[in-house]
Amino acid sequence: MVFKIGSPGCSCCGLCACYAFDGNGIDSAGSRDLTATNPLYTAGKLNQAASFAGASDFNYSPQSTCFSPGANNTWRMWFWFRLDTVPTFDANGGHQGVITKSEIDYTPGSPATVALQGEWGVYWRTPSSGYTGAPTDSGTPLTFVYKSDSVATGLHHQAAIQKDVWYFFHWTLNKSDNNGTIYGKRSSDDGDAGTTDAFTGTMSTDPNFGLYVGKNTGTNGENLGQNSGGFAVDNVGFSAQSGSAALLYNSGKGKKCPYAGT
């Protein structure tokens, strides 16, 4: 394999890892296969998807620069996400891990304390009290967070999620200019669910945290789908090269791993 100068952990094409979840956690771009715990699969956006009901997760534990924005001038990750069943309310307001290289420690109280350990993560926050919004709306945002040398728990984006709809998210972090973009699309009507914003400080690698899909190992952390919830995650990819989120979204039809939008 040939490696790209400046991104020693990723191949020359820029695609580091890609997980289609077609009945397994195999990396269709290389050799970073995920270890599955109680894996479940369901009908996905692009063939099958990983299904999460509180007892499943996928893990790649060795440190890899593929999963670290701080190790690459340009870093991207993307995934398809669907909420099937809204979790019941949790008095602890637990954070469920969607795709993470971190953990969130959460202690309820007035005020509550939230601490991110690791590098970055996409989390689902289980509400701690009732919600009276539209029946198709979860009332809970999908949350994109990061850690840097100047921000302990940086909130980069939140996206409200409707039930039974596939969403596509593409997260780009550029170390050279500290700019980040989250391209988010609701496939039912091409509605926007993303943002462009700066992030603060310098991110670095943390070898103490591997990649998880479907788990938060922190204090009061939860597996995705805990509290009688249900979720599906499909086509999770990572790249250390610029690429097109719109090409990956493909007008709502998606593009299957190992395509990287280049």
C-alpha positions in Angstrom: 0.0 0.0 0.0 1.2 3.5 -0.8 0.7 6.2 1.8 0.1 9.9 1.3 2.7 12.4 2.5 1.4 14.3 5.5 -1.2 11.7 6.4 1.0 8.7 7.3 -1.9 6.5 8.5 -4.1 6.8 5.4 -3.6 5.5 1.9 -2.9 7.7 -1.2 -6.5 7.7 -2.3 -7.5 9.4 1.0 -10.1 6.8 1.9 -9.0 5.3 5.3 -11.9 3.1 6.2 -15.5 2.5 5.1 -18.1 0.3 6.7 -21.2 -0.7 4.7 -22.6 -2.9 7.5 -23.8 -5.5 5.1 -24.1 -8.2 7.7 -20.7 -7.5 9.2 -18.2 -4.8 10.4 -15.7 -5.4 7.6 -13.7 -2.4 6.3 -14.3 -2.3 2.6 -11.4 0.2 2.1 -8.6 -1.6 4.0 -8.0 -3.7 7.0 -9.5 -1.8 9.9 -12.3 -4.3 10.5 -14.6 -3.6 13.5 -15.1 -6.1 16.3 -18.9 -6.6 16.8 -20.7 -7.2 20.1 -24.3 -8.6 19.7 -24.5 -7.3 16.1 -27.9 -6.7 14.6 -28.7 -5.7 11.0 -31.7 -4.3 9.3 -32.8 -2.9 5.9 -30.5 0.0 5.2 -30.2 3.0 3.0 -27.7 1.1 0.8 -28.5 -2.6 1.2 -28.2 -3.5 4.9 -27.5 -1.3 8.0 -26.3 -1.8 11.5 -29.3 -1.9 13.9 -29.1 -0.7 17.5 -31.5 -1.4 20.3 -29.3 -0.9 23.3 -27.1 -4.0 23.4 -25.0 -3.8 20.2 -21.8 -2.0 19.3 -18.9 -2.1 17.0 -15.3 -1.2 18.0 -11.9 -0.7 16.5 -9.6 -0.2 19.5 -6.1 0.3 18.2 -5.0 3.9 17.6 -5.2 4.9 14.0 -4.7 8.3 12.4 -7.5 7.5 10.1 -9.9 8.4 12.9 -8.0 11.4 14.2 -8.7 14.9 12.8 -5.6 16.2 14.7 -3.3 13.9 12.6 -4.5 15.1 9.2 -4.7 18.6 7.6 -8.1 17.6 6.2 -10.3 15.0 7.9 -13.7 13.8 6.9 -16.3 11.3 8.2 -19.8 10.5 6.9 -22.7 8.3 7.7 -26.4 7.6 7.1 -28.6 7.7 10.2 -32.3 6.7 11.0 -34.3 6.9 14.1 -36.8 4.0 14.3 -38.0 4.2 17.9 -37.6 7.2 20.2 -36.0 6.1 23.5 -37.9 6.6 26.7 -36.9 9.4 29.0 -33.9 8.9 31.2 -33.6 10.7 34.6 -29.8 10.8 34.1 -30.1 12.3 30.6 -27.6 9.7 29.3 -25.6 10.3 26.1 -25.9 7.5 23.7 -22.8 7.0 21.4 -23.5 7.0 17.7 -20.0 7.2 16.2 -17.3 8.2 18.6 -13.6 8.4 19.4 -14.3 9.7 22.8 -16.6 9.3 25.8 -19.0 11.7 27.5 -19.2 11.8 31.3 -22.5 13.2 32.4 -23.6 14.0 36.0 -27.1 15.3 36.4 -27.7 18.2 38.7 -28.2 22.0 38.8 -26.2 22.6 36.9 -25.4 19.3 35.2 -21.8 18.6 34.3 -20.7 17.3 30.9 -17.1 16.3 30.2 -15.8 15.0 26.9 -12.8 12.6 27.1 -10.9 11.8 23.9 -11.1 13.5 20.5 -14.6 13.8 18.9 -18.0 12.2 18.8 -21.5 12.1 17.4 -24.0 11.5 20.3 -27.7 11.1 20.8 -28.9 12.8 24.0 -31.8 10.9 25.7 -34.2 13.5 27.2 -34.5 13.7 31.0 -38.1 14.8 30.9 -41.2 14.7 28.7 -41.4 16.1 25.2 -44.6 17.4 23.6 -43.5 18.2 20.0 -44.7 16.8 16.7 -45.3 13.0 16.8 -42.7 12.5 14.1 -40.1 14.6 15.9 -37.8 13.0 18.4 -37.4 16.3 20.3 -33.7 15.4 20.7 -30.8 16.6 18.5 -28.0 14.6 17.2 -24.9 16.3 18.7 -21.4 16.7 17.1 -18.7 17.5 19.7 -14.9 17.8 19.8 -12.1 18.4 22.2 -9.1 20.7 21.7 -6.3 22.3 23.7 -8.5 25.3 24.5 -12.0 23.7 24.5 -12.8 20.8 26.9 -16.1 20.0 25.3 -16.8 21.9 22.1 -20.2 21.8 20.5 -19.9 22.0 16.7 -23.4 21.2 15.6 -26.8 19.9 16.7 -29.4 18.5 14.3 -33.0 17.8 15.1 -34.0 14.3 13.9 -37.4 13.1 12.7 -38.5 9.5 13.1 -38.5 7.0 10.2 -36.4 9.2 7.9 -32.9 8.6 6.6 -30.4 11.5 7.3 -27.0 11.9 5.7 -24.2 13.7 7.6 -20.7 14.6 6.3 -18.4 16.1 8.9 -15.2 17.9 7.7 -12.5 19.4 10.0 -9.6 21.3 8.4 -6.7 21.7 10.8 -4.9 24.2 8.6 -7.6 26.9 9.0 -9.7 25.6 12.0 -12.8 25.5 9.9 -15.4 22.8 10.0 -18.4 21.9 7.9 -21.3 19.6 8.6 -23.2 18.8 5.5 -26.5 17.4 6.7 -29.5 16.3 4.5 -32.9 14.9 5.3 -33.5 12.5 2.5 -37.3 12.7 2.6 -37.3 16.2 1.2 -33.6 17.2 0.8 -34.0 19.5 3.8 -30.8 21.0 5.2 -29.6 19.7 8.6 -26.0 21.0 8.6 -23.8 24.1 9.2 -20.5 25.7 8.6 -18.5 27.0 11.5 -15.1 27.4 13.0 -13.8 25.2 15.8 -11.5 26.6 18.5 -8.0 25.4 19.4 -5.9 22.6 18.1 -7.0 19.0 18.1 -4.6 16.2 18.9 -4.6 12.4 18.8 -5.5 10.4 21.9 -4.4 6.8 21.8 -6.6 6.0 24.9 -9.7 6.0 22.8 -10.6 3.7 19.9 -13.5 4.1 17.5 -16.9 3.0 18.6 -20.1 2.7 16.6 -23.1 2.5 18.9 -21.6 2.9 22.4 -20.6 5.6 25.0 -18.3 4.2 27.7 -18.4 7.3 29.9 -20.2 8.0 33.2 -23.9 7.5 32.7 -23.1 6.7 29.1 -25.4 4.4 27.1 -25.4 2.1 24.1 -27.3 3.5 21.1 -30.9 2.4 21.4 -30.9 2.0 25.2 -34.2 2.8 27.0 -36.3 1.0 24.5 -35.0 3.0 21.5 -34.1 1.9 18.0 -31.7 3.3 15.4 -30.0 2.3 12.2 -26.6 3.4 10.9 -25.3 2.8 7.4 -22.2 3.4 5.3 -19.8 5.0 7.8 -16.7 6.4 6.0 -13.4 8.2 6.9 -11.0 10.0 4.7 -7.9 12.2 4.9 -8.5 13.9 1.6 -10.9 16.5 0.4 -14.1 15.2 -1.3 -17.6 16.1 -2.2 -20.4 15.6 0.4 -23.0 16.2 -2.3 -21.6 13.4 -4.5 -21.8 11.1 -1.5 -25.4 12.2 -0.8 -26.2 11.7 -4.5 -29.6 13.5 -4.4 -30.8 11.4 -1.5 -29.9 8.0 -3.1 -26.5 7.7 -1.5 -23.2 6.1 -2.7 -22.1 2.8 -1.3 -18.7 2.1 0.4 -15.9 2.3 -0.7 -16.9 5.4 -2.6 -15.5 8.5 -1.0 -16.9 11.4 -3.0 -13.7 12.0 -5.0 
